[in-house]
Amino acid sequence: MDREQFEVICLYLKDRQNLVAEGKKARWEATKWSVAANLGLAAAVASGAIKSPGLLLLFCVAVSIMGIFFVRFYDHKMTETRKSAMYLQKRLKGYGIDVDNLTGDRDEGIEYSTDKLPTWDLKESAVLQVVIAVSIFPSFVAWAVNFFGWY
């Protein structure tokens, strides 16, 4: 491998790192958007000025479904980006440059193949999805208070 090929591979690896960071940022934005929209809808339901609070409750569910879809969408994009980065690392390894040894990132328990890609963001993604799903709860409480006249 000549110096030019090495620099191109390094640039692509840096690009993949930036894409993963942007995916994490976009996933967080989708979560913030979903929760903020659901809390705004809960305030509208709680105000009592809405004639059909049940419709807003359904809209909250739709917002949450969309938010969870976006979180999963960005997870998939980050996984594909990591697959391409792993391919580039294998290319470097083929030229005798062991990136994992150089950086100390070796994890003996991980099989480095694109078919068995570990899910790095599984816990973080699950937490974000639960937060989005739970953001329906204030609207549900406001709807129940209005529907059953508990105020």
DSSP file (Angstrom, degrees, kcal/mol; ACC not computed):
  #  RESIDUE AA STRUCTURE BP1 BP2  ACC     N-H-->O    O-->H-N    N-H-->O    O-->H-N    TCO  KAPPA ALPHA  PHI   PSI    X-CA   Y-CA   Z-CA
    1    1 A M              0   0    0      0, 0.0     2,-0.1     0, 0.0    91,-0.0   0.000 360.0 360.0 360.0 132.7    0.0    0.0    0.0
    2    2 A D     >  -     0   0    0      1,-0.1     4,-2.0     4,-0.0     5,-0.2  -0.422 360.0 -99.3 -91.3 173.8    1.4    3.4   -0.9
    3    3 A R  H  > S+     0   0    0      1,-0.2     4,-2.4     2,-0.2     5,-0.2   0.852 120.1  56.4 -61.9 -37.3    1.0    6.6    1.1
    4    4 A E  H  > S+     0   0    0      2,-0.2     4,-2.1     1,-0.2    -1,-0.2   0.917 107.8  47.1 -64.1 -43.8   -1.9    7.9   -1.1
    5    5 A Q  H  > S+     0   0    0      1,-0.2     4,-2.5     2,-0.2    -1,-0.2   0.913 111.6  52.2 -63.0 -42.0   -4.0    4.7   -0.5
    6    6 A F  H  X S+     0   0    0     -4,-2.0     4,-2.3     1,-0.2    -2,-0.2   0.917 109.5  48.6 -60.2 -44.4   -3.3    4.9    3.2
    7    7 A E  H  X S+     0   0    0     -4,-2.4     4,-2.4     2,-0.2    -1,-0.2   0.880 110.4  51.4 -64.9 -38.4   -4.4    8.6    3.4
    8    8 A V  H  X S+     0   0    0     -4,-2.1     4,-2.4     2,-0.2    -2,-0.2   0.929 110.7  47.8 -64.9 -44.5   -7.6    7.8    1.4
    9    9 A I  H  X S+     0   0    0     -4,-2.5     4,-2.4     1,-0.2    -2,-0.2   0.908 111.9  50.6 -62.8 -41.1   -8.5    4.9    3.8
   10   10 A C  H  X S+     0   0    0     -4,-2.3     4,-2.3     2,-0.2    -1,-0.2   0.896 109.6  50.7 -63.8 -39.9   -7.8    7.2    6.8
   11   11 A L  H  X S+     0   0    0     -4,-2.4     4,-2.3     2,-0.2    -2,-0.2   0.912 110.9  48.6 -63.8 -42.0  -10.0    9.9    5.4
   12   12 A Y  H  X S+     0   0    0     -4,-2.4     4,-2.4     2,-0.2    -2,-0.2   0.889 110.2  51.2 -66.1 -38.1  -12.8    7.4    4.8
   13   13 A L  H  X S+     0   0    0     -4,-2.4     4,-2.1     2,-0.2    -2,-0.2   0.909 110.5  48.7 -64.5 -40.4  -12.5    6.1    8.4
   14   14 A K  H  X S+     0   0    0     -4,-2.3     4,-2.2     2,-0.2    -2,-0.2   0.897 110.2  52.2 -64.3 -39.8  -12.7    9.7    9.7
   15   15 A D  H  X S+     0   0    0     -4,-2.3     4,-2.3     2,-0.2    -2,-0.2   0.907 108.7  50.2 -62.2 -41.9  -15.8   10.2    7.6
   16   16 A R  H  X S+     0   0    0     -4,-2.4     4,-2.1     2,-0.2    -1,-0.2   0.890 108.6  52.5 -64.0 -39.0  -17.4    7.1    9.0
   17   17 A Q  H  X S+     0   0    0     -4,-2.1     4,-2.0     1,-0.2    -1,-0.2   0.914 110.4  47.8 -62.8 -42.6  -16.6    8.3   12.5
   18   18 A N  H  X S+     0   0    0     -4,-2.2     4,-2.4     1,-0.2    -2,-0.2   0.883 109.2  53.8 -65.5 -38.4  -18.3   11.6   11.7
   19   19 A L  H  X S+     0   0    0     -4,-2.3     4,-2.1     2,-0.2    -2,-0.2   0.888 108.2  49.5 -64.5 -38.6  -21.3    9.9   10.3
   20   20 A V  H  X S+     0   0    0     -4,-2.1     4,-2.2     2,-0.2    -1,-0.2   0.917 110.9  50.0 -65.7 -42.2  -21.8    7.8   13.4
   21   21 A A  H  X S+     0   0    0     -4,-2.0     4,-2.0     1,-0.2    -2,-0.2   0.902 111.2  48.8 -62.8 -40.3  -21.6   11.0   15.5
   22   22 A E  H  X S+     0   0    0     -4,-2.4     4,-2.7     2,-0.2    -1,-0.2   0.865 108.8  54.0 -66.8 -35.7  -24.2   12.7   13.3
   23   23 A G  H  X S+     0   0    0     -4,-2.1     4,-2.3     2,-0.2    -2,-0.2   0.901 108.3  48.8 -64.4 -40.7  -26.4    9.6   13.6
   24   24 A K  H  X S+     0   0    0     -4,-2.2     4,-2.0     2,-0.2    -2,-0.2   0.904 112.3  48.9 -64.6 -40.1  -26.3    9.8   17.4
   25   25 A K  H  X S+     0   0    0     -4,-2.0     4,-2.3     2,-0.2    -2,-0.2   0.922 111.9  48.2 -65.4 -43.7  -27.1   13.5   17.3
   26   26 A A  H  X S+     0   0    0     -4,-2.7     4,-2.3     1,-0.2    -2,-0.2   0.877 109.9  52.7 -65.1 -37.2  -30.0   12.9   14.9
   27   27 A R  H  X S+     0   0    0     -4,-2.3     4,-1.7     2,-0.2    -1,-0.2   0.907 110.1  48.0 -64.6 -41.1  -31.3   10.1   17.1
   28   28 A W  H  X S+     0   0    0     -4,-2.0     4,-2.7     2,-0.2    -2,-0.2   0.899 110.1  52.4 -65.7 -40.6  -31.2   12.4   20.1
   29   29 A E  H  X S+     0   0    0     -4,-2.3     4,-2.7     1,-0.2    -2,-0.2   0.899 107.4  52.0 -62.3 -40.9  -33.0   15.2   18.2
   30   30 A A  H  X S+     0   0    0     -4,-2.3     4,-2.2     2,-0.2    -1,-0.2   0.887 110.9  48.4 -62.8 -38.0  -35.8   12.7   17.2
   31   31 A T  H  X S+     0   0    0     -4,-1.7     4,-2.5     2,-0.2     5,-0.3   0.937 112.5  47.1 -67.1 -46.8  -36.2   11.8   20.9
   32   32 A K  H  X S+     0   0    0     -4,-2.7     4,-2.6     1,-0.2     5,-0.2   0.914 112.7  50.2 -61.2 -42.5  -36.3   15.5   22.0
   33   33 A W  H  X S+     0   0    0     -4,-2.7     4,-2.5    -5,-0.2     5,-0.2   0.929 112.1  47.1 -62.3 -45.9  -38.8   16.3   19.2
   34   34 A S  H  X S+     0   0    0     -4,-2.2     4,-2.4    -5,-0.2    -2,-0.2   0.929 114.8  44.9 -63.2 -46.7  -41.1   13.4   20.1
   35   35 A V  H  X S+     0   0    0     -4,-2.5     4,-2.4     2,-0.2     5,-0.2   0.915 114.0  49.5 -66.0 -42.6  -41.1   14.1   23.9
   36   36 A A  H  X S+     0   0    0     -4,-2.6     4,-2.2    -5,-0.3    -2,-0.2   0.918 112.0  48.2 -63.5 -42.8  -41.5   17.9   23.4
   37   37 A A  H  X S+     0   0    0     -4,-2.5     4,-2.4    -5,-0.2    -1,-0.2   0.921 112.4  48.7 -63.5 -43.2  -44.5   17.4   21.0
   38   38 A N  H  X S+     0   0    0     -4,-2.4     4,-2.1     1,-0.2    -2,-0.2   0.880 111.2  49.3 -66.8 -37.1  -46.1   14.9   23.4
   39   39 A L  H  X S+     0   0    0     -4,-2.4     4,-2.0     2,-0.2    -1,-0.2   0.880 111.0  50.7 -68.9 -36.3  -45.7   17.2   26.4
   40   40 A G  H  X S+     0   0    0     -4,-2.2     4,-1.9     2,-0.2    -2,-0.2   0.903 110.9  48.2 -64.4 -41.2  -47.2   20.1   24.3
   41   41 A L  H  X S+     0   0    0     -4,-2.4     4,-2.4     2,-0.2    -2,-0.2   0.866 108.5  54.6 -66.7 -35.6  -50.1   17.9   23.4
   42   42 A A  H  X S+     0   0    0     -4,-2.1     4,-2.7     1,-0.2    -2,-0.2   0.899 107.3  50.5 -63.9 -39.5  -50.6   16.9   27.0
   43   43 A A  H  X S+     0   0    0     -4,-2.0     4,-1.5     2,-0.2    -1,-0.2   0.893 110.0  50.4 -64.5 -38.6  -50.7   20.6   28.0
   44   44 A A  H  X S+     0   0    0     -4,-1.9     4,-0.6     2,-0.2     6,-0.5   0.904 112.5  46.1 -65.7 -40.8  -53.4   21.1   25.3
   45   45 A V  H >< S+     0   0    0     -4,-2.4     3,-1.0     1,-0.2    -2,-0.2   0.915 112.1  51.4 -66.7 -42.0  -55.4   18.2   26.5
   46   46 A A  H 3< S+     0   0    0     -4,-2.7    -1,-0.2     1,-0.2    -2,-0.2   0.770  96.8  68.5 -68.0 -25.4  -55.1   19.3   30.2
   47   47 A S  H 3< S-     0   0    0     -4,-1.5    -1,-0.2    -5,-0.2    -2,-0.2   0.780  94.3-140.7 -66.5 -24.7  -56.3   22.8   29.3
   48   48 A G  S << S+     0   0    0     -3,-1.0    -1,-0.1    -4,-0.6    -3,-0.1   0.427  74.2 109.7  80.3  -2.8  -59.7   21.5   28.6
   49   49 A A        +     0   0    0     -5,-0.4     2,-0.4     4,-0.0    -4,-0.1   0.614  55.0  91.3 -79.9 -12.1  -60.1   23.9   25.6
   50   50 A I        -     0   0    0     -6,-0.5    -2,-0.0    -5,-0.2     6,-0.0  -0.711  64.4-155.7 -88.3 131.2  -59.9   20.9   23.2
   51   51 A K  S    S+     0   0    0     -2,-0.4    -1,-0.1     1,-0.3     3,-0.1   0.759  89.3  36.6 -78.4 -24.5  -63.3   19.4   22.3
   52   52 A S    >>  +     0   0    0      1,-0.1     4,-1.1     2,-0.1     3,-0.8  -0.648  60.9 163.8-128.9  77.6  -61.8   16.0   21.4
   53   53 A P  H 3> S+     0   0    0      0, 0.0     4,-2.0     0, 0.0     5,-0.1   0.776  75.3  65.8 -65.9 -24.1  -58.9   15.2   23.7
   54   54 A G  H 3> S+     0   0    0      1,-0.2     4,-1.9     2,-0.2     5,-0.1   0.867  98.0  53.7 -63.4 -34.9  -59.1   11.5   22.6
   55   55 A L  H <> S+     0   0    0     -3,-0.8     4,-2.0     2,-0.2    -1,-0.2   0.891 107.9  49.7 -65.9 -39.5  -58.0   12.6   19.2
   56   56 A L  H  X S+     0   0    0     -4,-1.1     4,-2.2     2,-0.2    -2,-0.2   0.858 106.8  55.6 -67.2 -34.0  -55.0   14.3   20.6
   57   57 A L  H  X S+     0   0    0     -4,-2.0     4,-1.8     2,-0.2    -2,-0.2   0.916 108.2  48.0 -63.2 -41.7  -54.2   11.2   22.6
   58   58 A L  H  X S+     0   0    0     -4,-1.9     4,-2.3     1,-0.2    -2,-0.2   0.876 109.0  53.9 -64.4 -37.0  -54.1    9.2   19.4
   59   59 A F  H  X S+     0   0    0     -4,-2.0     4,-2.6     2,-0.2    -2,-0.2   0.887 105.2  54.1 -64.6 -37.5  -51.9   11.9   17.9
   60   60 A C  H  X S+     0   0    0     -4,-2.2     4,-2.3     2,-0.2    -2,-0.2   0.906 107.8  49.9 -60.6 -41.8  -49.5   11.5   20.8
   61   61 A V  H  X S+     0   0    0     -4,-1.8     4,-2.5     2,-0.2    -2,-0.2   0.920 110.6  49.8 -62.9 -42.6  -49.3    7.8   20.0
   62   62 A A  H  X S+     0   0    0     -4,-2.3     4,-2.4     1,-0.2    -2,-0.2   0.903 109.8  50.9 -63.0 -40.9  -48.6    8.6   16.4
   63   63 A V  H  X S+     0   0    0     -4,-2.6     4,-2.5     1,-0.2    -1,-0.2   0.912 111.2  48.7 -62.1 -42.7  -45.9   11.0   17.4
   64   64 A S  H  X S+     0   0    0     -4,-2.3     4,-2.6     2,-0.2     5,-0.2   0.902 109.7  51.1 -65.9 -41.0  -44.3    8.4   19.6
   65   65 A I  H  X S+     0   0    0     -4,-2.5     4,-2.2     1,-0.2    -1,-0.2   0.925 111.9  47.6 -62.1 -43.1  -44.4    5.8   16.8
   66   66 A M  H  X S+     0   0    0     -4,-2.4     4,-2.5     2,-0.2    -2,-0.2   0.913 111.4  51.0 -63.6 -42.1  -42.7    8.2   14.4
   67   67 A G  H  X S+     0   0    0     -4,-2.5     4,-2.2     2,-0.2    -2,-0.2   0.917 111.2  46.9 -61.7 -44.2  -40.1    9.0   17.0
   68   68 A I  H  X S+     0   0    0     -4,-2.6     4,-2.4     2,-0.2    -1,-0.2   0.883 110.3  54.2 -65.4 -37.7  -39.3    5.4   17.7
   69   69 A F  H  X S+     0   0    0     -4,-2.2     4,-2.6    -5,-0.2    -2,-0.2   0.932 109.2  47.7 -59.9 -45.8  -39.2    4.8   13.9
   70   70 A F  H  X S+     0   0    0     -4,-2.5     4,-2.6     2,-0.2     5,-0.2   0.896 109.6  52.3 -65.4 -39.3  -36.6    7.6   13.5
   71   71 A V  H  X S+     0   0    0     -4,-2.2     4,-1.9     1,-0.2    -1,-0.2   0.936 113.6  43.9 -60.6 -45.2  -34.5    6.2   16.4
   72   72 A R  H  X S+     0   0    0     -4,-2.4     4,-2.3     2,-0.2    -2,-0.2   0.877 111.1  55.2 -66.6 -37.0  -34.4    2.8   14.8
   73   73 A F  H  X S+     0   0    0     -4,-2.6     4,-2.1     1,-0.2    -2,-0.2   0.937 110.3  44.4 -60.7 -47.9  -33.8    4.3   11.3
   74   74 A Y  H  X S+     0   0    0     -4,-2.6     4,-2.3     1,-0.2    -1,-0.2   0.844 110.0  56.2 -69.0 -32.4  -30.7    6.2   12.6
   75   75 A D  H  X S+     0   0    0     -4,-1.9     4,-2.3    -5,-0.2    -1,-0.2   0.929 108.3  48.4 -59.9 -44.3  -29.5    3.0   14.4
   76   76 A H  H  X S+     0   0    0     -4,-2.3     4,-2.3     1,-0.2    -2,-0.2   0.913 110.6  50.3 -63.3 -43.0  -29.7    1.2   11.1
   77   77 A K  H  X S+     0   0    0     -4,-2.1     4,-2.1     1,-0.2    -1,-0.2   0.902 111.1  48.9 -62.8 -40.2  -27.7    3.9    9.3
   78   78 A M  H  X S+     0   0    0     -4,-2.3     4,-2.4     2,-0.2    -1,-0.2   0.881 109.4  52.5 -67.7 -36.7  -25.0    3.9   12.1
   79   79 A T  H  X S+     0   0    0     -4,-2.3     4,-2.1     2,-0.2    -2,-0.2   0.926 110.2  47.9 -63.5 -44.2  -24.8    0.1   11.9
   80   80 A E  H  X S+     0   0    0     -4,-2.3     4,-1.8     1,-0.2    -2,-0.2   0.884 111.1  51.6 -63.7 -37.8  -24.2    0.2    8.1
   81   81 A T  H  X S+     0   0    0     -4,-2.1     4,-1.9     1,-0.2    -2,-0.2   0.906 109.2  49.8 -64.9 -41.6  -21.6    3.0    8.6
   82   82 A R  H  X S+     0   0    0     -4,-2.4     4,-2.5     1,-0.2    -2,-0.2   0.867 106.0  57.2 -65.8 -35.2  -19.8    0.8   11.1
   83   83 A K  H  X S+     0   0    0     -4,-2.1     4,-1.9     1,-0.2    -1,-0.2   0.928 108.0  46.3 -60.4 -43.9  -19.9   -2.1    8.7
   84   84 A S  H  X S+     0   0    0     -4,-1.8     4,-1.9     1,-0.2    -1,-0.2   0.872 111.3  52.3 -68.4 -34.2  -18.1    0.0    6.1
   85   85 A A  H  X S+     0   0    0     -4,-1.9     4,-2.3     2,-0.2    -1,-0.2   0.885 107.7  52.0 -66.3 -37.5  -15.6    1.2    8.7
   86   86 A M  H  X S+     0   0    0     -4,-2.5     4,-2.2     2,-0.2    -2,-0.2   0.881 107.1  53.3 -65.7 -36.6  -14.9   -2.4    9.7
   87   87 A Y  H  X S+     0   0    0     -4,-1.9     4,-1.9     2,-0.2    -1,-0.2   0.921 109.3  48.4 -62.3 -43.3  -14.2   -3.3    6.0
   88   88 A L  H  X S+     0   0    0     -4,-1.9     4,-2.2     1,-0.2    -2,-0.2   0.881 109.6  52.4 -65.5 -37.6  -11.7   -0.4    5.8
   89   89 A Q  H  X S+     0   0    0     -4,-2.3     4,-2.5     1,-0.2    10,-0.3   0.887 107.8  51.8 -65.0 -37.2  -10.0   -1.6    9.0
   90   90 A K  H  X S+     0   0    0     -4,-2.2     4,-2.3     2,-0.2    -1,-0.2   0.884 107.0  53.5 -65.4 -36.6   -9.7   -5.1    7.5
   91   91 A R  H  X S+     0   0    0     -4,-1.9     4,-1.0     2,-0.2    -2,-0.2   0.927 110.0  47.1 -62.0 -44.0   -8.1   -3.6    4.4
   92   92 A L  H ><>S+     0   0    0     -4,-2.2     5,-2.6     1,-0.2     3,-0.7   0.910 110.4  52.5 -62.8 -40.9   -5.6   -1.8    6.6
   93   93 A K  H ><5S+     0   0    0     -4,-2.5     3,-1.7     1,-0.3    -1,-0.2   0.873 103.4  58.2 -62.9 -36.2   -5.0   -5.1    8.5
   94   94 A G  H 3<5S+     0   0    0     -4,-2.3    -1,-0.3     1,-0.3    -2,-0.2   0.778 104.7  51.2 -63.1 -26.4   -4.4   -6.8    5.1
   95   95 A Y  T <<5S-     0   0    0     -4,-1.0    -1,-0.3    -3,-0.7    -2,-0.2   0.315 129.6 -97.5 -92.1   7.1   -1.6   -4.3    4.5
   96   96 A G  T < 5S+     0   0    0     -3,-1.7     2,-0.7     1,-0.2    -3,-0.2   0.589  86.8 124.7  91.9  10.5    0.0   -5.1    7.9
   97   97 A I      < -     0   0    0     -5,-2.6     2,-1.2    -6,-0.1    -1,-0.2  -0.890  43.8-162.6-107.1 105.9   -1.5   -2.2    9.9
   98   98 A D     >  -     0   0    0     -2,-0.7     4,-2.1     1,-0.2     3,-0.2  -0.728   7.6-176.4 -91.4  95.1   -3.4   -3.6   12.9
   99   99 A V  H  > S+     0   0    0     -2,-1.2     4,-2.4   -10,-0.3     6,-0.3   0.876  80.5  55.3 -60.0 -41.1   -5.6   -0.6   13.9
  100  100 A D  H  >>S+     0   0    0      1,-0.2     4,-1.6     2,-0.2     5,-1.1   0.904 109.9  45.6 -62.3 -41.6   -7.0   -2.4   17.0
  101  101 A N  H  45S+     0   0    0      1,-0.2    -1,-0.2     2,-0.2    -2,-0.2   0.890 113.0  50.9 -67.5 -39.2   -3.5   -3.1   18.3
  102  102 A L  H  <5S+     0   0    0     -4,-2.1    -2,-0.2     1,-0.2    -1,-0.2   0.877 119.7  34.3 -66.5 -37.9   -2.4    0.5   17.7
  103  103 A T  H  <5S-     0   0    0     -4,-2.4    -1,-0.2    -5,-0.2    -2,-0.2   0.609 103.3-123.2 -95.0 -13.0   -5.4    2.1   19.4
  104  104 A G  T  <5S+     0   0    0     -4,-1.6    -3,-0.2    -5,-0.2    -4,-0.1   0.693  73.3 127.3  78.6  17.7   -5.9   -0.5   22.2
  105  105 A D      < +     0   0    0     -5,-1.1     2,-0.2    -6,-0.3    -4,-0.1   0.199  27.5 136.7 -92.7  16.5   -9.5   -1.1   21.0
  106  106 A R        -     0   0    0     -6,-0.7     2,-0.5    -7,-0.1     3,-0.1  -0.468  30.9-174.6 -70.2 129.5   -9.1   -4.8   20.8
  107  107 A D    >   -     0   0    0     -2,-0.2     3,-1.9     3,-0.1    -2,-0.1  -0.939  10.7-161.8-123.6 105.1  -12.1   -6.7   22.2
  108  108 A E  T 3  S+     0   0    0     -2,-0.5    -1,-0.1     1,-0.3    -2,-0.0   0.728  86.1  61.4 -62.0 -22.8  -11.4  -10.4   22.1
  109  109 A G  T 3  S+     0   0    0     -3,-0.1     2,-0.5     2,-0.1    -1,-0.3   0.545  87.5  87.1 -82.9  -5.9  -15.1  -11.3   22.5
  110  110 A I  S <  S-     0   0    0     -3,-1.9     2,-0.7     8,-0.0    -3,-0.1  -0.820  70.2-141.7-101.7 129.2  -16.2   -9.6   19.3
  111  111 A E        -     0   0    0     -2,-0.5     2,-1.9     5,-0.3     5,-0.1  -0.784  17.9-140.4 -83.2 118.1  -16.1  -11.4   16.0
  112  112 A Y        +     0   0    0     -2,-0.7     2,-0.3     5,-0.1     5,-0.1  -0.537  58.5 115.7 -85.8  77.8  -15.0   -8.8   13.4
  113  113 A S    >   -     0   0    0     -2,-1.9     3,-0.6     3,-0.2    -2,-0.1  -0.993  69.1-129.2-139.8 148.7  -17.2   -9.7   10.5
  114  114 A T  G >  S+     0   0    0     -2,-0.3     3,-0.6     1,-0.2   -31,-0.1   0.711 108.6  59.8 -70.2 -18.2  -20.0   -7.7    8.9
  115  115 A D  G 3  S+     0   0    0      1,-0.2    -1,-0.2   -32,-0.0    -3,-0.1   0.810 112.4  36.8 -77.0 -29.2  -22.3  -10.6    9.3
  116  116 A K  G <  S+     0   0    0     -3,-0.6    -5,-0.3    -5,-0.1    -1,-0.2  -0.340  80.4 166.0-118.6  49.5  -22.0  -10.7   13.1
  117  117 A L    <   -     0   0    0     -3,-0.6    -5,-0.1    -5,-0.1    -3,-0.1  -0.500  34.9-126.4 -69.7 125.1  -21.8   -7.0   13.8
  118  118 A P        -     0   0    0      0, 0.0     2,-1.2     0, 0.0     3,-0.2  -0.357  18.5-117.2 -69.5 153.3  -22.3   -6.3   17.5
  119  119 A T    >   +     0   0    0      1,-0.2     3,-1.0     2,-0.0     4,-0.2  -0.755  34.8 177.5 -94.2  94.6  -25.0   -3.8   18.5
  120  120 A W  T 3  S+     0   0    0     -2,-1.2     3,-0.3     1,-0.2     4,-0.2   0.860  78.3  42.6 -64.6 -37.4  -23.0   -1.1   20.1
  121  121 A D  T 3> S+     0   0    0      1,-0.2     4,-3.0    -3,-0.2     5,-0.3   0.157  76.5 114.4-100.0  18.6  -25.9    1.2   20.8
  122  122 A L  H <> S+     0   0    0     -3,-1.0     4,-2.3     1,-0.2    -1,-0.2   0.924  81.5  40.8 -60.0 -48.5  -28.5   -1.3   21.9
  123  123 A K  H  > S+     0   0    0     -3,-0.3     4,-2.3    -4,-0.2    -1,-0.2   0.933 117.8  47.3 -66.7 -45.4  -28.8    0.0   25.5
  124  124 A E  H  > S+     0   0    0     -4,-0.2     4,-2.1     1,-0.2    -2,-0.2   0.915 113.9  47.9 -62.2 -43.4  -28.8    3.6   24.5
  125  125 A S  H  X S+     0   0    0     -4,-3.0     4,-2.3     1,-0.2    -1,-0.2   0.898 110.1  52.0 -65.0 -40.9  -31.3    3.1   21.8
  126  126 A A  H  X S+     0   0    0     -4,-2.3     4,-2.2    -5,-0.3    -1,-0.2   0.906 109.0  50.5 -63.3 -41.1  -33.6    1.1   24.1
  127  127 A V  H  X S+     0   0    0     -4,-2.3     4,-2.5     1,-0.2    -2,-0.2   0.931 110.6  49.0 -62.7 -45.1  -33.5    3.9   26.7
  128  128 A L  H  X S+     0   0    0     -4,-2.1     4,-2.1     1,-0.2    -1,-0.2   0.900 111.5  49.6 -61.9 -40.6  -34.4    6.5   24.0
  129  129 A Q  H  X S+     0   0    0     -4,-2.3     4,-2.3     2,-0.2    -1,-0.2   0.881 110.8  49.4 -67.4 -37.6  -37.3    4.4   22.7
  130  130 A V  H  X S+     0   0    0     -4,-2.2     4,-2.8     2,-0.2     5,-0.2   0.906 109.1  52.7 -66.4 -41.0  -38.6    3.9   26.3
  131  131 A V  H  X S+     0   0    0     -4,-2.5     4,-1.2     1,-0.2    -2,-0.2   0.917 110.8  47.5 -60.4 -42.8  -38.4    7.6   26.9
  132  132 A I  H  < S+     0   0    0     -4,-2.1     3,-0.4     1,-0.2     4,-0.2   0.930 113.3  47.7 -63.7 -45.0  -40.4    8.3   23.7
  133  133 A A  H >< S+     0   0    0     -4,-2.3     3,-1.2     1,-0.2     4,-0.2   0.895 111.1  50.5 -64.5 -39.9  -43.0    5.7   24.6
  134  134 A V  H >< S+     0   0    0     -4,-2.8     3,-1.8     1,-0.3    -1,-0.2   0.730  91.8  77.4 -71.2 -21.2  -43.4    6.9   28.2
  135  135 A S  T 3< S+     0   0    0     -4,-1.2     4,-0.4    -3,-0.4    -1,-0.3   0.613  83.3  67.1 -67.4  -8.5  -43.9   10.5   26.9
  136  136 A I  T X> S+     0   0    0     -3,-1.2     4,-2.0    -4,-0.2     3,-0.6   0.771  81.5  80.9 -74.5 -27.0  -47.5    9.5   26.0
  137  137 A F  H <> S+     0   0    0     -3,-1.8     4,-2.7     1,-0.2     5,-0.2   0.851  85.3  52.7 -55.1 -46.4  -48.3    9.1   29.7
  138  138 A P  H 3> S+     0   0    0      0, 0.0     4,-2.5     0, 0.0    -1,-0.2   0.901 111.2  48.3 -59.5 -38.2  -49.0   12.8   30.6
  139  139 A S  H <> S+     0   0    0     -3,-0.6     4,-2.7    -4,-0.4    -2,-0.2   0.897 110.8  51.2 -66.2 -39.2  -51.4   13.0   27.7
  140  140 A F  H  X S+     0   0    0     -4,-2.0     4,-2.7     2,-0.2    -1,-0.2   0.924 110.9  47.7 -63.7 -43.5  -53.1    9.9   28.8
  141  141 A V  H  X S+     0   0    0     -4,-2.7     4,-2.6     2,-0.2    -2,-0.2   0.932 112.9  48.5 -62.6 -45.4  -53.5   11.2   32.4
  142  142 A A  H  X S+     0   0    0     -4,-2.5     4,-2.2    -5,-0.2    -2,-0.2   0.902 112.5  48.9 -62.3 -40.4  -54.8   14.5   31.1
  143  143 A W  H  X S+     0   0    0     -4,-2.7     4,-3.2     2,-0.2     5,-0.2   0.927 111.3  49.5 -63.2 -45.0  -57.3   12.7   28.9
  144  144 A A  H  X S+     0   0    0     -4,-2.7     4,-2.7     2,-0.2     6,-0.3   0.896 110.1  50.9 -63.2 -40.4  -58.4   10.4   31.8
  145  145 A V  H  X>S+     0   0    0     -4,-2.6     5,-1.5     1,-0.2     4,-0.9   0.931 116.1  41.5 -62.0 -45.4  -58.9   13.4   34.1
  146  146 A N  H  <5S+     0   0    0     -4,-2.2    -2,-0.2    -5,-0.2    -1,-0.2   0.909 117.0  47.7 -67.3 -42.6  -61.1   15.2   31.4
  147  147 A F  H  <5S+     0   0    0     -4,-3.2    -2,-0.2     1,-0.2    -3,-0.2   0.916 121.4  33.7 -68.2 -44.1  -62.9   12.0   30.4
  148  148 A F  H  <5S-     0   0    0     -4,-2.7    -1,-0.2    -5,-0.2    -2,-0.2   0.498 104.3-124.9 -92.5  -3.9  -63.8   10.9   33.9
  149  149 A G  T  <5 +     0   0    0     -4,-0.9    -3,-0.2    -5,-0.2    -4,-0.1   0.907  52.4 155.8  64.3  44.4  -64.2   14.4   35.4
  150  150 A W      <       0   0    0     -5,-1.5    -4,-0.1    -6,-0.3    -1,-0.1   0.322 360.0 360.0 -85.0   8.2  -61.7   13.8   38.2
  151  151 A Y              0   0    0     -6,-0.4    -1,-0.2    -5,-0.1    -5,-0.1   0.449 360.0 360.0-100.9 360.0  -60.8   17.5   38.6
